[in-house]
Amino acid sequence: MQARVAIVEDTNEIARTLAEAFFLDPVWGWAFDDPSHQKAQHEAWFRLLIHSALPYQWVWTTPGYEAATVWVPPGCPELNEADEATLKPMLEESLGARAALVFEVFYRFEVPHLHTPDHYYLSLLGTHTEHRGAGIGMDLLRENLARLDALGMPAYLESTNPANLRRYEGVGFTVCGTFDLPEGGPRVTTMWREPST
């Protein structure tokens, strides 16, 4: 796996890859439910997450942006103060009345996420639809996890697609909980991985 740490100039391409990857996602496709605007909304949201995570040097991409991961190290916020301040007006402008629902979704993601013990949080993992099924995303994840193993650090993620549970279990994650989204929305599964010795 020829993975590298992303730099600022990679932001837009990585956001496009992730928007493609999550277009039909059971959670993010439901939360951003207007297909005609969804990719642009996803890209704007993902750009904020990428921008905040880049200084941690734990945003990873493959050479042609086929897949990408966005990690948040222990003790670090997922969004810095400036990006968090940008989020609300951005969503209200793009989603209108539905912005309140999406904020509730974000809140439900945060509640079960215990920040102790220290761990790396996999905020996003996505493979561009043109490269799906080739194992590129999982290879990138394995490469990242090998680095975490070397650091002796556990990992946490939320799986928004039940189809991915077996894949995550195959690289050492175990289910630690679930939560439901508002207004009859989908169920999200939380997963934990201890470092491999």
Sine and cosine of phi, psi and omega as CSV:
sin_phi,cos_phi,sin_psi,cos_psi,sin_omega,cos_omega
0.00,0.00,0.87,-0.49,0.03,-1.00
-1.00,-0.07,0.97,0.26,0.01,-1.00
-1.00,-0.10,0.47,-0.89,0.06,-1.00
-0.60,-0.80,0.37,-0.93,0.08,-1.00
-0.95,0.30,0.73,-0.68,-0.02,-1.00
-0.96,0.27,0.42,-0.91,0.09,-1.00
-0.86,-0.51,0.13,-0.99,-0.08,-1.00
-0.81,0.59,-0.64,0.77,-0.05,-1.00
-0.91,0.41,-0.25,0.97,0.03,-1.00
-1.00,0.07,-0.16,0.99,-0.21,-0.98
-0.81,0.58,-0.78,0.62,-0.10,-1.00
-0.91,0.42,-0.65,0.76,0.00,-1.00
-0.92,0.39,-0.64,0.77,0.03,-1.00
-0.92,0.40,-0.66,0.75,0.04,-1.00
-0.88,0.48,-0.62,0.78,0.04,-1.00
-0.91,0.41,-0.68,0.73,0.04,-1.00
-0.86,0.51,-0.72,0.69,-0.03,-1.00
-0.92,0.38,-0.61,0.79,0.05,-1.00
-0.89,0.46,-0.65,0.76,0.08,-1.00
-0.89,0.45,-0.68,0.73,-0.07,-1.00
-0.90,0.43,-0.59,0.81,-0.11,-0.99
-0.99,-0.16,0.12,0.99,-0.07,-1.00
-0.84,0.54,-0.67,0.74,-0.02,-1.00
-0.97,-0.24,0.24,0.97,-0.01,-1.00
-0.88,0.47,0.69,-0.73,-0.04,-1.00
-0.84,0.54,-0.56,0.83,-0.01,-1.00
-1.00,0.02,-0.83,0.56,-0.13,-0.99
-0.97,0.25,-0.41,0.91,0.15,-0.99
-0.95,0.32,-0.51,0.86,0.05,-1.00
-0.97,0.23,-0.69,0.73,-0.05,-1.00
-0.91,0.42,-0.71,0.71,0.06,-1.00
-0.98,-0.22,1.00,0.02,-0.32,-0.95
-0.99,-0.14,0.11,0.99,0.02,-1.00
-0.99,-0.17,0.97,-0.22,-0.08,-1.00
-0.84,0.54,-0.47,0.88,-0.05,-1.00
-0.96,0.28,-0.34,0.94,-0.01,-1.00
-0.86,-0.50,-0.09,1.00,-0.18,-0.98
-0.86,0.51,-0.73,0.68,-0.05,-1.00
-0.89,0.46,-0.65,0.76,0.02,-1.00
-0.91,0.41,-0.63,0.77,0.03,-1.00
-0.91,0.40,-0.69,0.72,0.06,-1.00
-0.87,0.49,-0.72,0.69,-0.03,-1.00
-0.86,0.51,-0.68,0.73,-0.01,-1.00
-0.89,0.45,-0.68,0.73,0.02,-1.00
-0.91,0.41,-0.72,0.70,-0.03,-1.00
-0.92,0.38,-0.56,0.83,0.04,-1.00
-0.87,0.50,-0.62,0.79,0.04,-1.00
-0.90,0.44,-0.71,0.70,0.00,-1.00
-0.89,0.45,-0.67,0.74,0.02,-1.00
-0.90,0.43,-0.74,0.67,-0.04,-1.00
-0.85,0.53,-0.68,0.73,0.00,-1.00
-0.94,0.35,-0.54,0.84,-0.07,-1.00
-1.00,0.08,-0.37,0.93,-0.07,-1.00
-0.80,0.59,-0.67,0.75,-0.01,-1.00
-0.89,0.46,-0.36,0.93,0.01,-1.00
-0.97,0.23,-0.23,0.97,-0.04,-1.00
0.86,0.51,0.63,0.77,0.07,-1.00
-0.76,-0.65,0.49,0.87,0.25,-0.97
-0.98,-0.19,0.83,-0.55,-0.10,-0.99
-0.87,-0.49,0.56,-0.83,0.04,-1.00
-0.61,-0.79,0.39,-0.92,0.14,-0.99
-1.00,0.05,0.25,-0.97,-0.14,-0.99
-0.83,0.56,-0.62,0.78,-0.02,-1.00
-0.97,-0.25,0.36,0.93,-0.02,-1.00
0.86,0.50,0.51,0.86,0.03,-1.00
-0.92,0.40,-0.56,0.83,0.00,-1.00
-0.53,-0.85,0.37,-0.93,0.00,-1.00
-0.47,-0.88,0.47,-0.88,0.12,-0.99
-0.77,-0.63,0.56,-0.83,0.07,-1.00
-0.82,-0.58,0.91,-0.42,-0.03,-1.00
-0.92,-0.39,0.53,-0.85,0.10,-0.99
-0.88,-0.48,0.89,-0.45,-0.01,-1.00
-0.94,0.35,0.27,-0.96,0.00,-1.00
-0.87,0.50,0.63,-0.78,0.05,-1.00
0.98,0.19,0.06,1.00,-0.04,-1.00
-0.94,-0.35,0.59,-0.81,0.04,-1.00
-0.97,0.23,0.51,-0.86,0.06,-1.00
-0.93,0.37,-0.60,0.80,0.09,-1.00
-0.85,-0.53,0.73,-0.68,0.10,-1.00
-0.96,0.29,0.14,-0.99,-0.11,-0.99
-0.87,0.50,-0.67,0.74,-0.04,-1.00
-0.92,0.40,-0.69,0.73,-0.01,-1.00
-0.94,0.34,-0.58,0.81,0.06,-1.00
-0.90,0.43,-0.62,0.78,0.04,-1.00
-0.92,0.40,-0.49,0.87,0.01,-1.00
-0.97,0.25,-0.47,0.88,-0.17,-0.99
-0.88,0.48,-0.78,0.63,-0.11,-0.99
-0.87,0.49,-0.81,0.59,0.02,-1.00
-0.89,0.46,-0.54,0.84,0.02,-1.00
-0.90,0.44,-0.73,0.69,-0.01,-1.00
-0.94,0.35,-0.63,0.78,0.02,-1.00
-0.89,0.45,-0.60,0.80,0.02,-1.00
-0.94,0.34,-0.64,0.77,-0.09,-1.00
-1.00,0.05,-0.45,0.89,-0.09,-1.00
-0.94,-0.33,-0.28,0.96,-0.03,-1.00
0.89,0.46,-0.75,-0.66,-0.07,-1.00
-0.89,0.45,-0.43,0.90,-0.03,-1.00
-0.96,0.29,-0.21,0.98,0.00,-1.00
-0.85,0.53,-0.60,0.80,-0.01,-1.00
-0.88,0.47,-0.65,0.76,0.04,-1.00
-0.90,0.44,-0.69,0.72,-0.02,-1.00
-0.91,0.42,-0.59,0.81,0.08,-1.00
-0.90,0.43,-0.59,0.80,0.07,-1.00
-0.91,0.42,-0.60,0.80,0.08,-1.00
-0.87,0.49,-0.74,0.67,0.02,-1.00
-0.84,0.54,-0.67,0.74,-0.01,-1.00
-0.88,0.47,-0.67,0.75,-0.02,-1.00
-0.93,0.36,-0.43,0.90,0.12,-0.99
-0.94,0.34,-0.60,0.80,-0.10,-0.99
-0.96,0.26,-0.60,0.80,-0.13,-0.99
-0.84,0.55,-0.76,0.65,-0.05,-1.00
-0.99,0.17,-0.09,1.00,-0.09,-1.00
-0.99,0.12,1.00,-0.05,0.08,-1.00
-0.97,0.24,0.69,-0.72,-0.09,-1.00
-0.99,-0.12,0.07,1.00,0.11,-0.99
-0.82,-0.58,0.60,-0.80,-0.05,1.00
-0.93,0.37,0.23,-0.97,0.02,-1.00
-0.80,0.59,0.65,-0.76,0.00,-1.00
-0.34,-0.94,0.23,-0.97,0.14,-0.99
-0.99,-0.12,0.72,-0.70,-0.06,-1.00
-0.97,-0.24,0.87,-0.50,0.06,-1.00
-0.99,0.12,1.00,-0.09,-0.03,-1.00
-0.94,0.34,-0.69,0.73,-0.04,-1.00
-0.57,-0.82,0.64,-0.76,0.19,-0.98
-0.64,-0.77,0.83,-0.56,0.00,-1.00
-0.51,-0.86,0.50,-0.86,0.08,-1.00
-0.86,-0.51,0.73,-0.68,0.03,-1.00
-0.84,0.54,0.62,-0.78,-0.07,-1.00
-0.85,0.53,-0.50,0.87,0.00,-1.00
-0.94,0.35,-0.25,0.97,-0.05,-1.00
-0.86,-0.51,0.14,0.99,-0.02,-1.00
-0.92,0.40,0.59,-0.81,0.07,-1.00
1.00,-0.06,-0.11,0.99,-0.01,-1.00
-1.00,-0.09,-0.03,1.00,0.02,-1.00
0.99,0.13,0.16,0.99,-0.08,-1.00
-0.92,0.40,-0.70,0.72,-0.01,-1.00
-0.89,0.46,-0.69,0.73,0.00,-1.00
-0.94,0.34,-0.56,0.83,0.09,-1.00
-0.89,0.45,-0.66,0.75,0.04,-1.00
-0.90,0.45,-0.69,0.72,0.03,-1.00
-0.88,0.48,-0.69,0.72,0.02,-1.00
-0.86,0.51,-0.65,0.76,0.02,-1.00
-0.88,0.47,-0.70,0.71,0.04,-1.00
-0.88,0.47,-0.69,0.72,-0.03,-1.00
-0.91,0.40,-0.54,0.84,0.07,-1.00
-0.89,0.47,-0.61,0.80,0.05,-1.00
-0.92,0.39,-0.64,0.77,0.04,-1.00
-0.92,0.39,-0.61,0.80,0.08,-1.00
-0.86,0.50,-0.66,0.75,0.00,-1.00
-0.90,0.43,-0.50,0.87,0.04,-1.00
-1.00,0.08,-0.16,0.99,-0.05,-1.00
0.94,0.33,0.52,0.86,-0.11,-0.99
-0.94,-0.35,0.68,-0.73,0.12,-0.99
-0.97,0.22,0.15,-0.99,-0.02,-1.00
-0.69,-0.72,0.47,-0.88,0.00,-1.00
-0.71,-0.70,0.57,-0.82,0.09,-1.00
-0.48,-0.88,0.28,-0.96,0.19,-0.98
-0.92,-0.40,0.81,-0.58,0.05,-1.00
-1.00,-0.08,0.88,-0.47,-0.01,-1.00
-1.00,-0.07,-0.01,1.00,-0.02,-1.00
-0.73,-0.68,0.91,-0.42,-0.01,-1.00
-0.83,0.55,-0.44,0.90,-0.01,-1.00
-0.90,0.43,-0.33,0.94,-0.05,-1.00
-1.00,-0.04,-0.15,0.99,-0.09,-1.00
-0.85,0.52,-0.71,0.70,-0.03,-1.00
-0.90,0.43,-0.59,0.81,0.03,-1.00
-0.89,0.45,-0.71,0.70,0.00,-1.00
-0.92,0.40,-0.63,0.78,0.06,-1.00
-0.89,0.46,-0.52,0.85,0.00,-1.00
-0.93,0.38,-0.30,0.95,0.04,-1.00
-0.93,-0.36,0.28,0.96,0.17,-0.99
0.96,-0.29,-0.03,1.00,0.04,-1.00
-0.98,0.18,0.52,-0.85,0.11,-0.99
-0.80,-0.60,0.51,-0.86,0.00,-1.00
-0.93,0.36,0.75,-0.66,0.05,-1.00
-0.87,-0.49,-0.12,0.99,0.04,-1.00
0.13,-0.99,0.05,-1.00,0.08,-1.00
-0.60,-0.80,0.35,-0.94,0.18,-0.98
-0.50,-0.86,0.47,-0.88,-0.02,-1.00
-0.98,-0.22,0.55,-0.83,0.02,-1.00
-1.00,0.02,0.35,-0.94,-0.12,-0.99
-0.92,0.38,0.28,-0.96,0.10,-1.00
0.83,0.56,0.64,0.77,0.04,-1.00
0.96,0.29,0.37,0.93,-0.01,-1.00
-0.94,0.33,0.04,-1.00,-0.06,-1.00
-0.92,0.40,0.22,-0.97,0.08,-1.00
-1.00,-0.09,0.64,-0.77,0.02,-1.00
-0.91,-0.41,0.65,-0.76,0.00,-1.00
-0.95,-0.33,0.77,-0.64,0.07,-1.00
-0.99,-0.11,0.59,-0.81,-0.11,-0.99
-0.66,-0.75,0.51,-0.86,-0.06,-1.00
-0.74,-0.67,0.56,-0.83,0.04,-1.00
-0.69,-0.73,0.85,-0.53,0.14,-0.99
-0.98,0.19,0.50,-0.87,0.01,-1.00
-0.90,0.44,0.61,-0.79,0.04,-1.00
-0.99,0.15,0.66,-0.75,-0.04,-1.00
-0.97,-0.23,0.00,0.00,0.00,0.00
